[in-house]
Amino acid sequence: MLSTLRFEPIQEAHIPAILAIEGRTNTAPWSERSFRNELDHPHGIFLVAILSGEVIGYGGIWLVIDEAHVTTIAVAQEHQRKGIGEKLMVELLRRGQEKGMLCSTLEVRAGNDPAIKLYEKLGFTISARRKGYYPDNREDAIVMWLYDLEHWEPPRA
């Protein structure tokens, strides 16, 4: 079934599906305006995951000097735990490499163990904790870094 999975840059037509996923997966959701800003972000890469013609996930990075900063990533709940998030992260990191990024960073909710495990599998390491980072419930954020993105290879399946 994942044979039809593809990634493409965000387009205006994707925004309703993205907002639907965002509303179900994020307790502090991005606004529609935030996603619209990604349509033509000059230093960003924002991809949607499409399976059988349906938007089932999305993610983005901002290119900050030599750093690929992961801004958001989500997969529709009914498609989680199938490897789609990992494939999307790999695609984002690969595209960051192609743009000359040397490292990557992200923040993740301290209680999101599945995401933390995925990021560790991809080579990220925990570097800090930001107390009360998330506005909806004051949950801490774990700051993670992937160093040496220039030579990074995704884990073998």
TAGI-V381217 format. One record per residue. D_LAST is the distance of its C-alpha to the last C-alpha in Angstrom with 2 decimals. Layout:
D_LAST, D_LAST
This chain:
16.90, 14.34, 15.28, 18.22, 16.53, 17.95, 19.05, 22.61, 25.13, 27.17, 30.38, 33.45, 32.71, 29.44, 31.33, 32.63, 29.21, 27.83, 30.86, 30.40, 26.83, 28.05, 30.95, 28.89, 26.11, 28.03, 31.12, 32.30, 31.50, 31.90, 34.98, 35.16, 36.72, 33.75, 31.46, 34.21, 34.33, 30.77, 31.99, 33.57, 32.46, 33.23, 30.66, 27.89, 24.85, 24.49, 22.13, 22.12, 19.33, 20.95, 20.02, 22.65, 25.10, 24.88, 24.03, 21.60, 20.66, 21.54, 21.18, 23.07, 23.62, 26.95, 27.42, 29.81, 31.08, 27.92, 25.86, 23.41, 24.63, 22.50, 25.31, 23.78, 20.77, 21.00, 19.65, 22.23, 22.43, 22.05, 18.64, 17.25, 14.51, 12.66, 10.11, 12.86, 13.89, 10.65, 10.74, 14.42, 14.25, 12.12, 14.77, 17.56, 16.61, 16.31, 19.68, 21.09, 20.26, 22.04, 24.99, 25.26, 24.13, 23.74, 22.43, 21.42, 22.87, 23.04, 24.92, 23.58, 25.77, 26.19, 25.78, 22.49, 20.33, 17.25, 17.35, 18.10, 15.14, 12.82, 14.80, 14.70, 10.89, 11.37, 14.15, 17.19, 19.93, 22.84, 26.02, 28.65, 29.86, 32.07, 34.53, 35.39, 33.30, 32.73, 36.01, 35.71, 35.61, 35.72, 32.34, 31.11, 28.32, 25.83, 25.53, 22.28, 21.80, 19.15, 21.18, 20.87, 19.07, 20.70, 18.39, 15.23, 11.84, 8.88, 6.35, 3.79, 0.00
